[in-house]
Amino acid sequence: MSIRNDDSRTTGPREAPTIEDQILDAAYTCMLDFGLRRTTLAEVARRAGVSRPTVYRRWPDTRAIVADLLTREIRRLAPESSGTGPTRQRLVHAVVTTAGAIGAHPLFEKIVNTDPEVLTTYIVDRLGTSQRMLLDTLTAGIGEGQRDGSIRPGDPRRIAVMVLLTAQSVVQSARAVADTAPRDDMLTELGYAVDAYLAPNPEGTP
């Protein structure tokens, strides 16, 4: 959900994957094949082509790997946009695009189908690493929008929390309302909701 201008995805040589990325890639395939409960660190190590101690030195258990894997995948999904135009417009686009990409991501769909309690842990009970990353990005973007006048005044972190919760509810509940409101329609409505929430208040209103 970054609003930076970063062309590193499309230009320049690709860096060789690190051991951590190798392991996360292996965890990704394990998750898709087995789900969280049947994924073992031993199988992750085997698929990554590394020893089990190599994995254990970096992650104590599969849930810790999944937390970092989710963060990596969300970071990859978040769109980069140029610095042209009002920040609010770019931020709303980033929120809607990221929500749509997360909802359709194979890893997220697998977790929803096989291990929904993971979402309860990382979304309902406490903030996970990926959520904190999104919050930091939103907070920075909201601050930028306040400086250019496209986003209303208020505590940027508090506003960012509400935007995150709104987008999160759409991602989580899209399936439940699919017969009534298709995912694309819900994403469109999310854009309207976030844009209206961030818009500067008319003079004289709270």
MODELLER restraints for C-alpha pairs under 7 A, 6 or more apart:
rsr = mdl.restraints
at = mdl.atoms
rsr.add(forms.Gaussian(group=physical.xy_distance, feature=features.Distance(at['CA:1:A'], at['CA:78:A']), mean=4.32, stdev=0.5))
rsr.add(forms.Gaussian(group=physical.xy_distance, feature=features.Distance(at['CA:1:A'], at['CA:79:A']), mean=5.65, stdev=0.5))
rsr.add(forms.Gaussian(group=physical.xy_distance, feature=features.Distance(at['CA:1:A'], at['CA:94:A']), mean=5.03, stdev=0.5))
rsr.add(forms.Gaussian(group=physical.xy_distance, feature=features.Distance(at['CA:1:A'], at['CA:95:A']), mean=6.12, stdev=0.5))
rsr.add(forms.Gaussian(group=physical.xy_distance, feature=features.Distance(at['CA:1:A'], at['CA:98:A']), mean=6.25, stdev=0.5))
rsr.add(forms.Gaussian(group=physical.xy_distance, feature=features.Distance(at['CA:1:A'], at['CA:134:A']), mean=6.79, stdev=0.5))
rsr.add(forms.Gaussian(group=physical.xy_distance, feature=features.Distance(at['CA:1:A'], at['CA:137:A']), mean=6.59, stdev=0.5))
rsr.add(forms.Gaussian(group=physical.xy_distance, feature=features.Distance(at['CA:2:A'], at['CA:78:A']), mean=6.30, stdev=0.5))
rsr.add(forms.Gaussian(group=physical.xy_distance, feature=features.Distance(at['CA:2:A'], at['CA:79:A']), mean=6.27, stdev=0.5))
rsr.add(forms.Gaussian(group=physical.xy_distance, feature=features.Distance(at['CA:2:A'], at['CA:80:A']), mean=5.54, stdev=0.5))
rsr.add(forms.Gaussian(group=physical.xy_distance, feature=features.Distance(at['CA:2:A'], at['CA:137:A']), mean=6.05, stdev=0.5))
rsr.add(forms.Gaussian(group=physical.xy_distance, feature=features.Distance(at['CA:3:A'], at['CA:80:A']), mean=5.77, stdev=0.5))
rsr.add(forms.Gaussian(group=physical.xy_distance, feature=features.Distance(at['CA:3:A'], at['CA:81:A']), mean=5.32, stdev=0.5))
rsr.add(forms.Gaussian(group=physical.xy_distance, feature=features.Distance(at['CA:3:A'], at['CA:82:A']), mean=6.96, stdev=0.5))
rsr.add(forms.Gaussian(group=physical.xy_distance, feature=features.Distance(at['CA:3:A'], at['CA:90:A']), mean=6.88, stdev=0.5))
rsr.add(forms.Gaussian(group=physical.xy_distance, feature=features.Distance(at['CA:3:A'], at['CA:91:A']), mean=6.69, stdev=0.5))
rsr.add(forms.Gaussian(group=physical.xy_distance, feature=features.Distance(at['CA:3:A'], at['CA:141:A']), mean=6.66, stdev=0.5))
rsr.add(forms.Gaussian(group=physical.xy_distance, feature=features.Distance(at['CA:4:A'], at['CA:80:A']), mean=5.90, stdev=0.5))
rsr.add(forms.Gaussian(group=physical.xy_distance, feature=features.Distance(at['CA:4:A'], at['CA:81:A']), mean=5.97, stdev=0.5))
rsr.add(forms.Gaussian(group=physical.xy_distance, feature=features.Distance(at['CA:4:A'], at['CA:82:A']), mean=6.37, stdev=0.5))
rsr.add(forms.Gaussian(group=physical.xy_distance, feature=features.Distance(at['CA:4:A'], at['CA:83:A']), mean=6.86, stdev=0.5))
rsr.add(forms.Gaussian(group=physical.xy_distance, feature=features.Distance(at['CA:5:A'], at['CA:80:A']), mean=6.01, stdev=0.5))
rsr.add(forms.Gaussian(group=physical.xy_distance, feature=features.Distance(at['CA:5:A'], at['CA:81:A']), mean=5.46, stdev=0.5))
rsr.add(forms.Gaussian(group=physical.xy_distance, feature=features.Distance(at['CA:5:A'], at['CA:82:A']), mean=4.62, stdev=0.5))
rsr.add(forms.Gaussian(group=physical.xy_distance, feature=features.Distance(at['CA:5:A'], at['CA:83:A']), mean=6.43, stdev=0.5))
rsr.add(forms.Gaussian(group=physical.xy_distance, feature=features.Distance(at['CA:6:A'], at['CA:80:A']), mean=6.34, stdev=0.5))
rsr.add(forms.Gaussian(group=physical.xy_distance, feature=features.Distance(at['CA:22:A'], at['CA:48:A']), mean=5.65, stdev=0.5))
rsr.add(forms.Gaussian(group=physical.xy_distance, feature=features.Distance(at['CA:23:A'], at['CA:44:A']), mean=6.66, stdev=0.5))
rsr.add(forms.Gaussian(group=physical.xy_distance, feature=features.Distance(at['CA:23:A'], at['CA:45:A']), mean=6.86, stdev=0.5))
rsr.add(forms.Gaussian(group=physical.xy_distance, feature=features.Distance(at['CA:23:A'], at['CA:48:A']), mean=5.20, stdev=0.5))
rsr.add(forms.Gaussian(group=physical.xy_distance, feature=features.Distance(at['CA:24:A'], at['CA:69:A']), mean=5.98, stdev=0.5))
rsr.add(forms.Gaussian(group=physical.xy_distance, feature=features.Distance(at['CA:26:A'], at['CA:44:A']), mean=5.41, stdev=0.5))
rsr.add(forms.Gaussian(group=physical.xy_distance, feature=features.Distance(at['CA:26:A'], at['CA:47:A']), mean=5.42, stdev=0.5))
rsr.add(forms.Gaussian(group=physical.xy_distance, feature=features.Distance(at['CA:26:A'], at['CA:48:A']), mean=5.21, stdev=0.5))
rsr.add(forms.Gaussian(group=physical.xy_distance, feature=features.Distance(at['CA:27:A'], at['CA:44:A']), mean=5.37, stdev=0.5))
rsr.add(forms.Gaussian(group=physical.xy_distance, feature=features.Distance(at['CA:30:A'], at['CA:39:A']), mean=5.90, stdev=0.5))
rsr.add(forms.Gaussian(group=physical.xy_distance, feature=features.Distance(at['CA:30:A'], at['CA:44:A']), mean=6.72, stdev=0.5))
rsr.add(forms.Gaussian(group=physical.xy_distance, feature=features.Distance(at['CA:31:A'], at['CA:39:A']), mean=6.30, stdev=0.5))
rsr.add(forms.Gaussian(group=physical.xy_distance, feature=features.Distance(at['CA:32:A'], at['CA:107:A']), mean=6.53, stdev=0.5))
rsr.add(forms.Gaussian(group=physical.xy_distance, feature=features.Distance(at['CA:32:A'], at['CA:110:A']), mean=6.35, stdev=0.5))
rsr.add(forms.Gaussian(group=physical.xy_distance, feature=features.Distance(at['CA:35:A'], at['CA:110:A']), mean=6.68, stdev=0.5))
rsr.add(forms.Gaussian(group=physical.xy_distance, feature=features.Distance(at['CA:35:A'], at['CA:111:A']), mean=6.80, stdev=0.5))
rsr.add(forms.Gaussian(group=physical.xy_distance, feature=features.Distance(at['CA:35:A'], at['CA:114:A']), mean=6.01, stdev=0.5))
rsr.add(forms.Gaussian(group=physical.xy_distance, feature=features.Distance(at['CA:35:A'], at['CA:115:A']), mean=6.99, stdev=0.5))
rsr.add(forms.Gaussian(group=physical.xy_distance, feature=features.Distance(at['CA:36:A'], at['CA:115:A']), mean=6.52, stdev=0.5))
rsr.add(forms.Gaussian(group=physical.xy_distance, feature=features.Distance(at['CA:40:A'], at['CA:62:A']), mean=6.56, stdev=0.5))
rsr.add(forms.Gaussian(group=physical.xy_distance, feature=features.Distance(at['CA:41:A'], at['CA:52:A']), mean=6.97, stdev=0.5))
rsr.add(forms.Gaussian(group=physical.xy_distance, feature=features.Distance(at['CA:41:A'], at['CA:61:A']), mean=6.90, stdev=0.5))
rsr.add(forms.Gaussian(group=physical.xy_distance, feature=features.Distance(at['CA:41:A'], at['CA:62:A']), mean=6.27, stdev=0.5))
rsr.add(forms.Gaussian(group=physical.xy_distance, feature=features.Distance(at['CA:42:A'], at['CA:52:A']), mean=5.93, stdev=0.5))
rsr.add(forms.Gaussian(group=physical.xy_distance, feature=features.Distance(at['CA:45:A'], at['CA:51:A']), mean=5.82, stdev=0.5))
rsr.add(forms.Gaussian(group=physical.xy_distance, feature=features.Distance(at['CA:45:A'], at['CA:52:A']), mean=5.44, stdev=0.5))
rsr.add(forms.Gaussian(group=physical.xy_distance, feature=features.Distance(at['CA:45:A'], at['CA:55:A']), mean=6.38, stdev=0.5))
rsr.add(forms.Gaussian(group=physical.xy_distance, feature=features.Distance(at['CA:59:A'], at['CA:65:A']), mean=6.01, stdev=0.5))
rsr.add(forms.Gaussian(group=physical.xy_distance, feature=features.Distance(at['CA:67:A'], at['CA:129:A']), mean=6.79, stdev=0.5))
rsr.add(forms.Gaussian(group=physical.xy_distance, feature=features.Distance(at['CA:70:A'], at['CA:130:A']), mean=6.53, stdev=0.5))
rsr.add(forms.Gaussian(group=physical.xy_distance, feature=features.Distance(at['CA:71:A'], at['CA:129:A']), mean=6.42, stdev=0.5))
rsr.add(forms.Gaussian(group=physical.xy_distance, feature=features.Distance(at['CA:71:A'], at['CA:130:A']), mean=4.32, stdev=0.5))
rsr.add(forms.Gaussian(group=physical.xy_distance, feature=features.Distance(at['CA:74:A'], at['CA:102:A']), mean=6.94, stdev=0.5))
rsr.add(forms.Gaussian(group=physical.xy_distance, feature=features.Distance(at['CA:74:A'], at['CA:130:A']), mean=6.98, stdev=0.5))
rsr.add(forms.Gaussian(group=physical.xy_distance, feature=features.Distance(at['CA:77:A'], at['CA:98:A']), mean=6.24, stdev=0.5))
rsr.add(forms.Gaussian(group=physical.xy_distance, feature=features.Distance(at['CA:77:A'], at['CA:101:A']), mean=6.39, stdev=0.5))
rsr.add(forms.Gaussian(group=physical.xy_distance, feature=features.Distance(at['CA:78:A'], at['CA:94:A']), mean=6.99, stdev=0.5))
rsr.add(forms.Gaussian(group=physical.xy_distance, feature=features.Distance(at['CA:78:A'], at['CA:98:A']), mean=5.32, stdev=0.5))
rsr.add(forms.Gaussian(group=physical.xy_distance, feature=features.Distance(at['CA:79:A'], at['CA:94:A']), mean=6.06, stdev=0.5))
rsr.add(forms.Gaussian(group=physical.xy_distance, feature=features.Distance(at['CA:79:A'], at['CA:98:A']), mean=6.98, stdev=0.5))
rsr.add(forms.Gaussian(group=physical.xy_distance, feature=features.Distance(at['CA:86:A'], at['CA:150:A']), mean=6.03, stdev=0.5))
rsr.add(forms.Gaussian(group=physical.xy_distance, feature=features.Distance(at['CA:87:A'], at['CA:144:A']), mean=6.83, stdev=0.5))
rsr.add(forms.Gaussian(group=physical.xy_distance, feature=features.Distance(at['CA:87:A'], at['CA:145:A']), mean=4.90, stdev=0.5))
rsr.add(forms.Gaussian(group=physical.xy_distance, feature=features.Distance(at['CA:87:A'], at['CA:150:A']), mean=6.39, stdev=0.5))
rsr.add(forms.Gaussian(group=physical.xy_distance, feature=features.Distance(at['CA:88:A'], at['CA:145:A']), mean=5.86, stdev=0.5))
rsr.add(forms.Gaussian(group=physical.xy_distance, feature=features.Distance(at['CA:88:A'], at['CA:150:A']), mean=5.59, stdev=0.5))
rsr.add(forms.Gaussian(group=physical.xy_distance, feature=features.Distance(at['CA:88:A'], at['CA:151:A']), mean=5.97, stdev=0.5))
rsr.add(forms.Gaussian(group=physical.xy_distance, feature=features.Distance(at['CA:91:A'], at['CA:141:A']), mean=6.77, stdev=0.5))
rsr.add(forms.Gaussian(group=physical.xy_distance, feature=features.Distance(at['CA:92:A'], at['CA:191:A']), mean=6.00, stdev=0.5))
rsr.add(forms.Gaussian(group=physical.xy_distance, feature=features.Distance(at['CA:92:A'], at['CA:194:A']), mean=6.39, stdev=0.5))
rsr.add(forms.Gaussian(group=physical.xy_distance, feature=features.Distance(at['CA:92:A'], at['CA:195:A']), mean=6.08, stdev=0.5))
rsr.add(forms.Gaussian(group=physical.xy_distance, feature=features.Distance(at['CA:96:A'], at['CA:187:A']), mean=6.00, stdev=0.5))
rsr.add(forms.Gaussian(group=physical.xy_distance, feature=features.Distance(at['CA:96:A'], at['CA:190:A']), mean=6.70, stdev=0.5))
rsr.add(forms.Gaussian(group=physical.xy_distance, feature=features.Distance(at['CA:96:A'], at['CA:191:A']), mean=5.93, stdev=0.5))
rsr.add(forms.Gaussian(group=physical.xy_distance, feature=features.Distance(at['CA:99:A'], at['CA:167:A']), mean=6.30, stdev=0.5))
rsr.add(forms.Gaussian(group=physical.xy_distance, feature=features.Distance(at['CA:99:A'], at['CA:171:A']), mean=6.06, stdev=0.5))
rsr.add(forms.Gaussian(group=physical.xy_distance, feature=features.Distance(at['CA:100:A'], at['CA:187:A']), mean=6.78, stdev=0.5))
rsr.add(forms.Gaussian(group=physical.xy_distance, feature=features.Distance(at['CA:102:A'], at['CA:108:A']), mean=6.71, stdev=0.5))
rsr.add(forms.Gaussian(group=physical.xy_distance, feature=features.Distance(at['CA:103:A'], at['CA:171:A']), mean=5.40, stdev=0.5))
rsr.add(forms.Gaussian(group=physical.xy_distance, feature=features.Distance(at['CA:122:A'], at['CA:128:A']), mean=4.95, stdev=0.5))
rsr.add(forms.Gaussian(group=physical.xy_distance, feature=features.Distance(at['CA:135:A'], at['CA:160:A']), mean=6.05, stdev=0.5))
rsr.add(forms.Gaussian(group=physical.xy_distance, feature=features.Distance(at['CA:135:A'], at['CA:161:A']), mean=6.59, stdev=0.5))
rsr.add(forms.Gaussian(group=physical.xy_distance, feature=features.Distance(at['CA:135:A'], at['CA:164:A']), mean=6.95, stdev=0.5))
rsr.add(forms.Gaussian(group=physical.xy_distance, feature=features.Distance(at['CA:138:A'], at['CA:160:A']), mean=5.42, stdev=0.5))
rsr.add(forms.Gaussian(group=physical.xy_distance, feature=features.Distance(at['CA:139:A'], at['CA:156:A']), mean=5.25, stdev=0.5))
rsr.add(forms.Gaussian(group=physical.xy_distance, feature=features.Distance(at['CA:139:A'], at['CA:157:A']), mean=5.17, stdev=0.5))
rsr.add(forms.Gaussian(group=physical.xy_distance, feature=features.Distance(at['CA:139:A'], at['CA:160:A']), mean=5.36, stdev=0.5))
rsr.add(forms.Gaussian(group=physical.xy_distance, feature=features.Distance(at['CA:142:A'], at['CA:151:A']), mean=6.71, stdev=0.5))
rsr.add(forms.Gaussian(group=physical.xy_distance, feature=features.Distance(at['CA:142:A'], at['CA:156:A']), mean=5.74, stdev=0.5))
rsr.add(forms.Gaussian(group=physical.xy_distance, feature=features.Distance(at['CA:143:A'], at['CA:156:A']), mean=5.86, stdev=0.5))
rsr.add(forms.Gaussian(group=physical.xy_distance, feature=features.Distance(at['CA:145:A'], at['CA:151:A']), mean=4.90, stdev=0.5))
rsr.add(forms.Gaussian(group=physical.xy_distance, feature=features.Distance(at['CA:146:A'], at['CA:152:A']), mean=6.13, stdev=0.5))
rsr.add(forms.Gaussian(group=physical.xy_distance, feature=features.Distance(at['CA:146:A'], at['CA:153:A']), mean=6.22, stdev=0.5))
rsr.add(forms.Gaussian(group=physical.xy_distance, feature=features.Distance(at['CA:150:A'], at['CA:199:A']), mean=6.54, stdev=0.5))
rsr.add(forms.Gaussian(group=physical.xy_distance, feature=features.Distance(at['CA:150:A'], at['CA:200:A']), mean=6.54, stdev=0.5))
rsr.add(forms.Gaussian(group=physical.xy_distance, feature=features.Distance(at['CA:151:A'], at['CA:198:A']), mean=5.17, stdev=0.5))
rsr.add(forms.Gaussian(group=physical.xy_distance, feature=features.Distance(at['CA:151:A'], at['CA:199:A']), mean=5.14, stdev=0.5))
rsr.add(forms.Gaussian(group=physical.xy_distance, feature=features.Distance(at['CA:151:A'], at['CA:200:A']), mean=5.34, stdev=0.5))
rsr.add(forms.Gaussian(group=physical.xy_distance, feature=features.Distance(at['CA:152:A'], at['CA:198:A']), mean=5.84, stdev=0.5))
rsr.add(forms.Gaussian(group=physical.xy_distance, feature=features.Distance(at['CA:152:A'], at['CA:199:A']), mean=5.54, stdev=0.5))
rsr.add(forms.Gaussian(group=physical.xy_distance, feature=features.Distance(at['CA:152:A'], at['CA:200:A']), mean=3.86, stdev=0.5))
rsr.add(forms.Gaussian(group=physical.xy_distance, feature=features.Distance(at['CA:152:A'], at['CA:201:A']), mean=6.26, stdev=0.5))
rsr.add(forms.Gaussian(group=physical.xy_distance, feature=features.Distance(at['CA:163:A'], at['CA:194:A']), mean=6.56, stdev=0.5))
rsr.add(forms.Gaussian(group=physical.xy_distance, feature=features.Distance(at['CA:167:A'], at['CA:190:A']), mean=6.89, stdev=0.5))
rsr.add(forms.Gaussian(group=physical.xy_distance, feature=features.Distance(at['CA:174:A'], at['CA:183:A']), mean=5.89, stdev=0.5))
